[in-house]
Amino acid sequence: MIFLVAIHHPDNYDGSLEGEGMMRDIDALNEEMAARGARFFAGGLQPPTDAKSLRAQPGGKVIVTDGPYLETKEHIGGFWLLEAADMDEAVEWGRKAVIACRAPVEVRQFLGNSASAKS
């Protein structure tokens, strides 16, 4: 099964303040995930202020605006796409991500993916 492990950052998060210890912890987690064959992809995101939001309009038109789609106090700052046997295993990776990233994490299963995406 495929899971999203998403890191949440506060609206005013400054990634330039991440220390070397945190970067080492994240690198170690990435290496562990890769060694166990769990990680498909991992990546950080630019701040939500750099986002573009698109909304459908009548007549097939699309409006593009600057900034995030949702006005919230937290945004996804990065994520992993992982293969795990079940939610319990995915949550264990999430626990490690919380420690490494020093930030809240959300774990969600992709819809309709009972088989491995690697096959």
Sequence and secondary structure as in RCSB ss.txt:
>XXXX:A:sequence
MIFLVAIHHPDNYDGSLEGEGMMRDIDALNEEMAARGARFFAGGLQPPTDAKSLRAQPGGKVIVTDGPYLETKEH
IGGFWLLEAADMDEAVEWGRKAVIACRAPVEVRQFLGNSASAKS
>XXXX:A:secstr
 EEEEEEEEETT  GGG  HHHHHHHHHHHHHHHHTT EEEEEE   GGG EEEEE GGG EEEEES SS  SEE
EEEEEEEE SSHHHHHHHHHHHHHHHTS EEEEE TT  S TT 
